[in-house]
């Protein structure tokens, strides 16, 4: 908070007293400096004048600084050291429990959307009523614009207004339900398009919300910490296809969609219980 008028008045009085003490302490030095300048300029050769001016200038430079300047310097150094001591290292933040929770939240939430990006066209090509290259290309374009791009703006705005936790929990619920019933939603072209757009809309939200949350939580270290958090997106992009390949052999696309959709509920539980 701001200082009171009494505190400001007290500081002003202390500053005046310190100034008067400094004037008294340095008055003799100023007199000597003036004498040197006067001697140098009172006649004689130009060399004597120059020597007097130089000696006077050097003497002026030797005046001690005022006491309040030293006090301010020490206060600034003290504040800087306290700030530095209070700010934990990036290494300690990366190996913290909080970082691990955020990393797992990204991994389990992002894997569904990243999987849909890579598999919606393959899945659609195996459905007779969806097997049209022109149609699937149109779906991809709509999902990129109305899904991924729009989702980054929308979820980012929601997080700015309502904070991170509630919008993220809503995102994971929408994402989980859509993913788990993706095969059923593919019954018609319209619902298939809608489901694909919704999945990328949520994926864009993941990419938008976590950088802002890292800055809110980690402050000045937010950018550095997020550079490590971002590895969770890379892990999700690697995990999704490998997990999908295994599940596809055992239960087809429905098992893939149900299993990856269930991972979004893991992120939901982490957000609800650990934040």
C-alpha positions as CSV (number, residue, x, y, z in Angstrom):
1,X,0.0,0.0,0.0
2,X,1.0,3.7,-0.1
3,X,2.8,5.6,2.6
4,X,0.9,7.8,5.1
5,X,1.5,11.6,5.2
6,X,3.2,11.1,8.6
7,X,5.7,8.7,7.1
8,X,6.5,11.0,4.2
9,X,6.9,14.0,6.5
10,X,9.3,12.0,8.7
11,X,11.4,10.9,5.7
12,X,11.5,14.5,4.5
13,X,12.7,15.7,7.9
14,X,15.4,13.0,8.0
15,X,16.5,14.0,4.5
16,X,16.8,17.7,5.5
17,X,18.8,16.8,8.6
18,X,21.1,14.5,6.6
19,X,21.6,17.3,4.0
20,X,22.5,19.8,6.7
21,X,25.0,17.4,8.2
22,X,26.5,16.8,4.7
23,X,26.8,20.5,4.1
24,X,28.6,21.0,7.4
25,X,30.9,18.1,6.8
26,X,31.9,19.1,3.3
27,X,31.9,22.9,3.7
28,X,35.7,23.0,4.4
29,X,36.3,21.0,1.2
30,X,34.3,23.4,-0.8
31,X,36.2,26.4,0.6
32,X,39.5,24.7,-0.3
33,X,38.3,24.0,-3.8
34,X,37.3,27.6,-4.2
35,X,40.7,28.8,-3.0
36,X,42.4,26.5,-5.5
37,X,40.3,27.9,-8.3
38,X,40.9,31.5,-7.2
39,X,44.6,30.9,-6.9
40,X,44.6,29.4,-10.4
41,X,42.7,32.2,-11.9
42,X,44.3,35.2,-10.0
43,X,46.9,35.9,-12.5
44,X,50.2,34.4,-13.5
45,X,50.9,32.3,-16.6
46,X,48.3,30.3,-18.5
47,X,50.0,27.2,-17.2
48,X,49.4,28.2,-13.6
49,X,45.8,29.0,-14.4
50,X,45.2,25.7,-16.1
51,X,46.9,23.9,-13.2
52,X,44.7,25.6,-10.7
53,X,41.5,24.8,-12.6
54,X,42.6,21.2,-12.9
55,X,43.4,20.9,-9.2
56,X,40.1,22.5,-8.3
57,X,38.1,20.2,-10.5
58,X,39.9,17.2,-9.0
59,X,39.1,18.3,-5.5
60,X,35.5,18.9,-6.4
61,X,35.3,15.3,-7.7
62,X,36.6,14.1,-4.3
63,X,33.6,15.4,-2.4
64,X,31.9,12.6,-0.5
65,X,28.4,11.7,-1.7
66,X,25.4,12.9,0.4
67,X,24.3,10.4,3.1
68,X,20.8,9.8,1.7
69,X,22.4,8.7,-1.7
70,X,24.2,6.0,0.2
71,X,21.1,5.0,2.1
72,X,19.0,4.8,-1.2
73,X,21.7,2.7,-2.8
74,X,21.8,0.2,0.1
75,X,18.0,0.0,0.1
76,X,17.9,-0.7,-3.6
77,X,20.6,-3.4,-3.2
78,X,18.7,-4.9,-0.3
79,X,15.4,-5.0,-2.3
80,X,17.2,-6.6,-5.2
81,X,18.8,-9.2,-3.1
82,X,15.5,-10.0,-1.4
83,X,13.8,-10.4,-4.8
84,X,16.5,-12.6,-6.0
85,X,16.4,-14.7,-2.9
86,X,12.6,-15.0,-3.1
87,X,12.6,-16.1,-6.7
88,X,13.2,-19.9,-7.0
89,X,15.4,-21.2,-9.8
90,X,13.9,-22.6,-13.0
91,X,15.3,-26.0,-12.2
92,X,13.5,-26.2,-8.8
93,X,10.3,-25.1,-10.5
94,X,10.6,-27.7,-13.2
95,X,11.2,-30.5,-10.7
96,X,8.3,-29.4,-8.4
97,X,5.0,-31.2,-7.8
98,X,3.1,-28.4,-9.4
99,X,5.0,-28.6,-12.6
100,X,4.4,-32.4,-12.8
101,X,0.6,-31.8,-12.4
102,X,0.5,-29.3,-15.2
103,X,2.6,-31.5,-17.4
104,X,0.3,-34.5,-16.9
105,X,-2.7,-32.3,-17.5
106,X,-1.4,-31.2,-20.8
107,X,-0.4,-34.7,-21.8
108,X,-3.8,-36.3,-21.0
109,X,-5.8,-33.4,-22.4
110,X,-3.9,-32.7,-25.6
111,X,-3.6,-36.3,-26.8
112,X,-7.3,-36.5,-28.0
113,X,-7.2,-33.4,-30.3
114,X,-3.7,-34.3,-31.6
115,X,-5.0,-37.8,-32.5
116,X,-8.0,-36.4,-34.3
117,X,-5.8,-34.1,-36.4
118,X,-3.9,-37.1,-37.7
119,X,-6.6,-39.7,-38.0
120,X,-9.9,-37.9,-38.9
121,X,-9.2,-38.3,-42.6
122,X,-8.1,-42.0,-42.3
123,X,-11.2,-42.7,-40.2
124,X,-13.5,-40.8,-42.6
125,X,-12.0,-42.6,-45.7
126,X,-13.1,-46.0,-44.1
127,X,-16.7,-44.8,-43.7
128,X,-18.7,-45.2,-47.0
129,X,-20.8,-42.1,-46.4
130,X,-17.8,-39.9,-45.5
131,X,-15.3,-41.3,-48.1
132,X,-14.9,-38.2,-50.3
133,X,-11.6,-36.4,-50.6
134,X,-13.3,-33.1,-51.3
135,X,-15.5,-33.4,-48.2
136,X,-12.7,-34.5,-45.9
137,X,-10.6,-31.6,-47.1
138,X,-13.4,-29.2,-46.4
139,X,-13.8,-30.7,-42.9
140,X,-10.1,-30.2,-42.3
141,X,-10.3,-26.5,-43.4
142,X,-13.3,-25.8,-41.2
143,X,-11.6,-27.5,-38.3
144,X,-8.5,-25.5,-38.7
145,X,-10.3,-22.1,-38.9
146,X,-13.4,-22.6,-36.7
147,X,-11.7,-25.1,-34.5
148,X,-8.0,-24.7,-33.8
149,X,-7.7,-21.0,-34.6
150,X,-11.0,-19.9,-33.1
151,X,-10.5,-22.1,-30.0
152,X,-7.2,-20.3,-29.2
153,X,-9.0,-16.9,-29.1
154,X,-12.1,-18.2,-27.3
155,X,-10.5,-20.3,-24.6
156,X,-7.8,-17.7,-24.0
157,X,-10.5,-15.0,-23.5
158,X,-12.5,-17.3,-21.2
159,X,-9.3,-17.9,-19.1
160,X,-8.7,-14.2,-18.9
161,X,-12.2,-13.5,-17.6
162,X,-12.8,-16.6,-15.4
163,X,-9.3,-17.8,-14.5
164,X,-7.7,-21.1,-15.6
165,X,-9.4,-23.8,-13.5
166,X,-13.1,-23.5,-14.4
167,X,-12.7,-23.0,-18.2
168,X,-10.1,-25.8,-18.4
169,X,-12.5,-28.2,-16.5
170,X,-15.3,-27.3,-19.0
171,X,-12.9,-27.9,-21.9
172,X,-11.9,-31.3,-20.7
173,X,-15.6,-32.4,-20.2
174,X,-16.6,-31.2,-23.7
175,X,-13.5,-32.8,-25.2
176,X,-13.9,-36.1,-23.3
177,X,-17.6,-36.6,-24.3
178,X,-17.0,-35.6,-27.9
179,X,-14.0,-38.0,-28.2
180,X,-15.7,-40.9,-26.5
181,X,-18.7,-40.7,-28.9
182,X,-16.8,-39.6,-32.0
183,X,-17.7,-42.8,-33.9
184,X,-21.4,-42.3,-33.2
185,X,-21.2,-38.6,-34.1
186,X,-19.7,-39.7,-37.5
187,X,-23.1,-41.2,-38.4
188,X,-23.8,-38.2,-40.7
189,X,-21.5,-35.7,-42.5
190,X,-22.9,-32.8,-40.5
191,X,-22.3,-34.3,-37.1
192,X,-18.9,-35.7,-38.2
193,X,-17.9,-32.1,-39.2
194,X,-19.2,-30.7,-36.0
195,X,-17.3,-33.3,-33.8
196,X,-14.1,-32.7,-35.7
197,X,-14.4,-28.9,-35.3
198,X,-15.2,-29.3,-31.6
199,X,-12.2,-31.5,-31.0
200,X,-9.8,-29.0,-32.6
201,X,-11.6,-26.1,-30.9
202,X,-10.7,-27.8,-27.5
203,X,-7.2,-28.6,-28.7
204,X,-6.6,-24.9,-29.6
205,X,-7.7,-24.1,-26.0
206,X,-5.0,-26.3,-24.6
207,X,-2.4,-24.4,-26.6
208,X,-3.8,-21.0,-25.6
209,X,-4.5,-21.5,-21.9
210,X,-1.3,-23.2,-20.6
211,X,1.2,-20.5,-21.6
212,X,-0.9,-17.8,-19.9
213,X,-1.3,-20.0,-16.8
214,X,2.5,-20.5,-16.7
215,X,3.0,-16.7,-16.7
216,X,0.4,-16.3,-13.9
217,X,1.8,-19.0,-11.7
218,X,5.5,-18.6,-12.3
219,X,5.8,-14.9,-12.9
220,X,9.1,-13.8,-14.4
221,X,10.1,-17.5,-14.8
222,X,6.9,-18.3,-16.7
223,X,8.4,-18.3,-20.2
224,X,11.3,-20.5,-19.1
225,X,9.1,-22.9,-17.3
226,X,6.6,-23.1,-20.2
227,X,9.4,-24.1,-22.5
228,X,9.7,-27.3,-20.5
229,X,5.9,-27.7,-20.1
230,X,5.6,-27.6,-23.9
231,X,7.4,-31.0,-24.0
232,X,4.1,-32.5,-22.8
233,X,2.5,-31.6,-26.2
234,X,5.4,-33.3,-27.9
235,X,4.9,-36.4,-25.7
236,X,1.2,-36.4,-26.5
237,X,1.8,-36.2,-30.2
238,X,4.1,-39.2,-29.9
239,X,2.0,-41.2,-27.4
240,X,-1.3,-40.8,-29.3
241,X,-0.4,-42.6,-32.6
242,X,1.4,-45.4,-30.8
243,X,-1.4,-46.0,-28.3
244,X,-4.0,-45.7,-31.1
245,X,-2.1,-48.4,-33.2
246,X,-2.3,-50.8,-30.2
247,X,-5.9,-50.1,-29.4
248,X,-7.0,-50.2,-33.1
249,X,-5.8,-53.8,-33.3
250,X,-7.7,-54.8,-30.2
251,X,-11.1,-53.0,-30.6
252,X,-11.1,-50.8,-33.6
253,X,-11.7,-47.0,-33.8
254,X,-14.3,-47.1,-31.1
255,X,-11.8,-48.4,-28.5
256,X,-9.3,-45.7,-29.6
257,X,-11.8,-42.9,-29.3
258,X,-13.2,-44.1,-25.9
259,X,-9.7,-44.7,-24.4
260,X,-8.2,-41.3,-25.5
261,X,-11.4,-39.6,-24.5
262,X,-11.1,-41.1,-21.0
263,X,-7.7,-39.5,-20.7
264,X,-9.3,-36.1,-20.7
265,X,-11.1,-37.1,-17.5
266,X,-7.7,-37.6,-15.9
267,X,-6.9,-34.0,-16.6
268,X,-10.3,-33.0,-15.3
269,X,-9.6,-34.8,-12.0
270,X,-6.1,-33.3,-11.7
271,X,-7.5,-29.8,-12.2
272,X,-10.4,-30.4,-9.7
273,X,-8.3,-31.9,-7.0
274,X,-4.8,-30.5,-7.3
275,X,-5.4,-26.8,-8.0
